[in-house]
Amino acid sequence: MRCAESLTTSANPAKGCMRPVNRYIRIISLSLLYIFVAEVPGLFLNICQASGGDQFRLTRREKAFGMHFSDQKNGWIVGDNGLALKSEDGGESWQRVLISKGDTFNDVFFVGTKGWIVGGGGVIFHSADGGKNWVKQSASGTEPPGIKSNIETNRTCPAPEPSSSLQQTLMKVHFLDQDTGVTVGADGTILRTQDGGASWENVSPDWMGLMPAEMMDRGIISVNLYDVMFLNETSGWVVGDWGTILHTVDKGKTWSLCHIGQFAPLFSVCFKNDKLGWAVGQNGFALKTENGGTSWERFPVNTENSLYRIQLKDDYGVIAGDQATMFKTEDGGITWARMDVDLRPPYPWFSDAWILPSNSAKVLSIGNGIILKTKIK
């Protein structure tokens, strides 16, 4: 499939996620301090307590960023300062797992009993036994180009923290099977493994060759990438700064550019089938494709809050973002309606959401100091 040179839109795009000269903006959580107080190696500590029925709160300072369920029962949540939680009952209760106190964990992914966690400074942890034990993995390859810009950003735009050579902050990870996986992050970094993470290859695009001249003139020579997802065993998508959309048809070995430049940062991407897909981002910016990514157009979402996660399971879907913003679909993404959440100000941001199949499509949303259970139907 050939990707289009440009997007078609029905409205002016929102402002992009900007950066000042020679410095990165930091993801919401990376500027906040959390004091880790549970130091009991080998034990699980139940930290999630009921507060108003279906709402489970973390401590006020804890920030949860990534979530993954390998089946209807077993799930993980990861976050700032080594936060790692495990559920064995479909998210009804959570237990803390001690992996690392100093690392920021941005995302987690499991295939059966094998799991991976990625985060700040290029950290990669791997478990081969369902999360009982974790070991560090290391990336290899040449250093991707740095990022430069001369434009300011807003406070809540997620972005990787500063990093050194081969230690770019990793934002998302996706595995096709127990051997083949892809992780993306700062400076346009895309790493790929074919041996379960024993070794990682840098498959980042040639950003200098892809970057439009107007962006190069502003000192921008790569973009930060925020999400990766695979529709099937070969076709995958990546989104990032400046409306960047990348596509692969060979399990992530090579990537083609669908769009870059002039649009707001995209933080999450989701495809229902090989034709129908969505991407959401800063200040309520949302795109939809009905032709497999050849062209994209705006789709209406009634919010100016940034949107950090979109997910679909069959006909059910959810979008989550700043200020406890949540939208739902019950018709496979044809229409989206705002979800009511029984929360009081100050409202948390939601960094991730997960749909668990059930008669009412249970949704778990995570963010700053909260794990919230809601229902789509």
C-alpha positions in Angstrom: 0.0 0.0 0.0 1.3 3.4 -0.9 1.0 6.2 1.6 -0.2 9.6 0.5 2.0 12.6 0.4 -0.5 14.8 2.3 -3.6 14.7 4.5 -7.0 16.2 3.7 -8.6 18.0 6.6 -12.0 19.6 7.3 -10.7 22.1 9.8 -7.5 23.9 10.7 -5.2 21.7 12.7 -4.5 22.3 16.4 -1.1 23.7 17.4 1.7 21.2 17.4 3.7 20.0 20.4 6.5 22.5 20.4 9.9 22.7 22.0 12.4 25.4 22.9 16.0 25.5 21.5 18.3 22.6 22.6 15.9 21.2 25.2 13.1 18.8 25.3 9.7 19.2 26.9 9.0 16.6 29.5 6.1 14.2 29.7 3.5 15.1 32.2 4.8 12.8 34.8 8.5 13.2 34.5 8.6 16.5 36.2 6.8 15.3 39.3 8.3 13.4 42.3 6.9 10.2 43.8 8.5 8.7 46.9 8.5 4.9 46.7 7.8 3.5 50.1 7.0 -0.2 49.5 10.3 -2.0 49.7 9.4 -5.6 50.2 11.3 -7.8 47.7 9.5 -10.9 46.6 6.1 -9.8 48.0 3.1 -8.3 46.4 1.5 -5.3 48.2 -2.1 -4.4 47.6 -2.2 -0.6 47.2 -5.4 0.0 45.3 -8.3 0.8 47.6 -11.9 1.2 46.7 -13.2 4.8 46.7 -16.8 5.2 45.7 -17.6 1.7 44.3 -15.9 1.2 40.9 -13.1 3.8 41.4 -9.7 2.7 42.6 -7.2 5.4 43.6 -3.5 5.2 43.7 -1.7 7.5 46.1 -2.0 11.2 45.0 1.5 11.5 43.6 1.6 8.3 41.6 1.4 8.5 37.9 0.4 5.5 35.8 1.3 5.7 32.1 0.8 2.3 30.4 -1.5 -0.7 30.7 -1.9 -4.1 29.0 -4.0 -7.2 29.5 -2.8 -10.5 28.0 -6.3 -12.0 28.5 -9.5 -11.2 30.3 -7.9 -11.8 33.7 -4.2 -10.9 33.7 -3.2 -7.3 33.3 -0.4 -4.9 34.2 -0.1 -1.2 34.8 3.3 0.7 34.8 4.3 4.3 35.6 6.6 6.8 37.2 9.4 5.9 39.5 9.1 2.1 39.1 5.4 1.9 39.5 4.3 -1.7 38.5 0.9 -3.2 39.3 -0.5 -6.6 38.5 -4.1 -7.9 38.3 -5.2 -11.5 38.1 -8.9 -10.8 38.2 -9.6 -8.6 35.3 -8.7 -5.4 37.0 -10.9 -5.8 40.1 -7.9 -5.7 42.3 -4.2 -4.7 41.9 -1.0 -5.7 43.6 2.3 -3.9 43.5 5.4 -5.6 42.0 8.9 -4.4 42.8 10.9 -4.2 39.6 13.0 -1.0 39.9 12.6 2.0 42.1 14.4 4.5 40.0 13.2 3.9 36.4 10.2 5.6 34.7 8.1 3.0 33.0 6.0 4.2 30.1 4.5 1.1 28.6 4.1 -2.7 29.1 3.2 -5.5 26.7 2.7 -9.3 27.3 2.4 -12.2 24.9 1.4 -15.2 27.0 3.8 -15.4 29.9 6.5 -13.2 28.2 6.4 -9.5 28.9 8.3 -6.3 28.2 8.4 -2.9 29.9 10.0 0.2 28.3 10.6 3.6 29.6 12.9 6.5 30.4 16.6 6.5 29.3 16.0 3.6 26.9 15.2 1.1 29.7 13.8 -2.3 28.6 12.8 -4.9 31.1 11.8 -8.5 30.2 10.0 -11.3 32.0 9.8 -14.9 30.8 7.7 -16.2 33.6 4.5 -14.1 33.7 6.1 -11.2 35.6 7.6 -13.1 38.5 11.1 -12.1 37.6 12.4 -9.3 35.4 15.8 -8.7 33.7 17.1 -5.7 31.8 17.6 -5.9 28.1 19.8 -3.4 26.1 19.3 -1.8 22.7 22.0 -1.7 20.0 22.5 0.2 16.8 23.5 3.6 15.6 22.4 6.8 17.4 19.3 8.4 15.8 19.5 12.1 15.0 18.7 14.6 17.8 15.7 16.9 17.8 15.9 20.7 17.7 13.3 23.3 17.7 12.8 26.9 18.7 9.1 26.9 19.7 7.5 26.7 23.1 5.1 24.0 24.3 2.1 23.7 26.6 2.2 22.0 30.0 0.3 18.8 29.4 1.8 17.7 26.1 3.5 14.3 26.6 7.1 14.1 25.4 10.2 12.2 26.2 12.8 13.4 28.5 16.4 14.2 27.5 18.5 11.2 26.7 22.0 10.3 25.6 23.3 8.1 22.9 21.4 4.8 22.6 19.4 5.8 25.6 16.5 7.5 24.0 13.3 7.4 26.1 11.0 4.7 24.9 7.3 5.5 24.9 5.4 2.4 23.6 6.1 -1.2 22.8 4.2 -3.8 20.8 5.0 -7.5 20.1 3.5 -9.5 17.3 4.5 -12.8 18.9 7.0 -13.9 21.6 9.9 -13.1 19.3 9.1 -10.1 17.1 8.5 -6.7 18.7 8.9 -3.0 18.1 9.3 -0.1 20.5 9.3 3.7 19.6 10.3 6.9 21.4 12.4 10.1 21.4 14.4 11.4 18.4 12.4 9.3 16.0 13.7 6.1 17.5 12.3 2.8 16.3 13.9 -0.4 17.6 13.0 -3.9 16.5 13.7 -7.4 17.9 13.3 -10.8 16.3 14.6 -12.8 19.3 12.3 -11.7 22.1 14.5 -8.7 23.0 17.8 -10.5 23.4 19.0 -8.1 20.8 17.4 -4.9 19.4 18.1 -3.4 16.0 17.7 0.3 15.2 15.3 0.6 12.2 14.6 4.3 12.5 13.8 6.0 9.2 16.2 8.4 7.6 14.7 11.5 9.1 17.0 13.9 7.3 15.8 12.5 4.0 12.1 12.5 5.1 11.9 15.9 6.8 10.2 18.7 4.8 12.4 21.7 4.0 10.3 24.1 6.0 10.8 21.9 9.1 14.6 21.6 8.4 14.7 25.4 8.2 13.4 25.6 11.7 16.1 23.3 13.0 13.9 20.2 13.3 15.7 17.1 12.1 13.6 14.3 13.7 10.3 13.9 15.6 9.4 12.2 18.8 7.2 9.1 18.4 4.5 8.2 20.9 2.6 5.1 19.8 3.0 1.9 17.8 0.4 -0.7 17.0 0.1 -3.7 14.7 -3.1 -4.6 13.0 -1.9 -8.1 12.0 1.4 -10.0 11.7 2.8 -7.7 9.0 1.0 -4.3 9.0 1.8 -1.7 11.7 1.5 2.0 12.4 3.5 4.6 14.3 2.4 8.2 15.2 4.3 11.2 16.7 5.1 14.9 16.6 4.0 17.2 13.8 1.2 14.9 12.6 3.7 12.1 11.8 2.2 8.9 10.6 4.4 5.9 9.6 3.4 2.5 8.2 5.1 -0.9 7.8 4.1 -3.9 5.8 7.1 -6.1 6.8 6.7 -6.6 10.5 8.5 -3.3 11.3 11.6 -3.9 9.3 11.1 -0.8 7.1 8.8 2.1 7.5 7.1 4.4 4.9 6.0 7.9 5.6 2.3 8.7 5.3 2.4 12.3 6.6 4.6 14.7 8.5 4.4 18.4 9.2 1.9 21.2 9.8 -0.3 19.2 12.1 -0.6 18.7 15.9 1.3 15.9 17.6 -0.5 12.5 17.4 -0.3 10.5 20.6 -2.3 7.3 19.8 -3.3 5.3 16.7 -5.7 2.5 16.3 -7.0 0.4 13.3 -10.1 -1.7 13.2 -9.2 -3.4 9.9 -6.9 -2.8 6.9 -9.0 0.2 5.8 -10.5 1.9 8.8 -8.2 3.7 11.3 -8.0 6.6 13.7 -5.3 8.8 15.3 -5.8 11.3 18.2 -3.5 13.9 19.7 -3.0 17.4 21.2 -5.9 19.8 21.9 -8.6 17.4 20.7 -7.0 16.8 17.3 -8.4 13.6 15.7 -7.9 12.0 12.3 -9.7 9.2 10.5 -8.8 7.1 7.4 -11.2 4.9 5.4 -8.7 3.8 2.8 -5.9 2.2 4.8 -3.9 5.4 5.4 -3.8 6.7 1.8 -5.6 9.8 3.0 -6.7 11.2 6.4 -9.4 13.7 7.4 -10.5 15.3 10.7 -13.3 13.6 12.6 -15.4 15.5 15.1 -14.5 15.1 18.8 -16.1 17.8 21.0 -13.2 18.8 23.1 -10.1 20.9 23.2 -8.3 18.7 25.7 -5.4 16.6 24.5 -6.2 12.9 23.8 -3.7 10.3 24.7 -5.3 6.9 24.0 -7.7 5.5 21.5 -8.6 1.8 21.5 -11.2 -0.4 19.8 -12.4 -3.9 20.5 -14.9 -5.0 17.8 -17.7 -2.4 17.8 -16.7 -0.9 21.2 -14.1 1.9 21.4 -12.8 4.5 23.9 -10.8 7.7 23.7 -9.1 9.1 26.9 -7.2 12.2 27.7 -6.7 15.4 29.8 -9.2 16.6 32.4 -10.8 13.1 32.7 -11.9 13.4 29.1 -13.5 10.1 27.8 -15.4 9.3 24.6 -17.0 6.1 23.6 -18.3 4.4 20.4 -20.7 1.4 20.2 -20.8 1.3 16.4 -17.3 0.6 15.5 -16.1 4.2 15.4 -18.9 5.7 13.2 -20.0 7.9 16.0 -18.4 9.0 19.2 -20.1 10.3 22.4 -18.7 11.7 25.6 -18.7 9.4 28.6 -19.8 10.5 32.0 -17.2 9.9 34.7 -18.3 10.3 38.4 -15.3 12.4 39.5 -14.9 15.7 41.2 -12.4 18.5 40.4 -9.5 18.7 40.1 -9.9 16.2 37.3 -7.1 13.8 36.5 -5.6 13.1 33.1 -6.0 9.7 31.6 -2.9 8.4 29.8 -4.2 5.0 28.8 -7.4 3.0 28.6 -8.2 -0.6 28.1 -11.5 -2.3 27.0 -12.2 -5.7 28.6 -14.8 -7.7 26.7 -18.0 -8.3 28.6 -21.7 -7.8 28.3 -21.2 -4.1 29.1 -17.7 -3.6 27.7 -15.8 -2.7 30.9 -13.2 0.1 30.5 -10.2 0.6 32.8 -8.6 4.1 32.6 -5.4 5.1 34.3 -3.6 8.4 35.0 -2.4 10.6 37.8 -3.3 9.0 41.0 -6.2 7.0 39.7 -7.4 3.7 38.2 -11.0 4.1 37.1 -13.4 1.4 36.1 -16.3 2.4 33.8 -18.7 0.8 31.3 -19.3 1.8 27.7 -22.8 0.4 27.5 
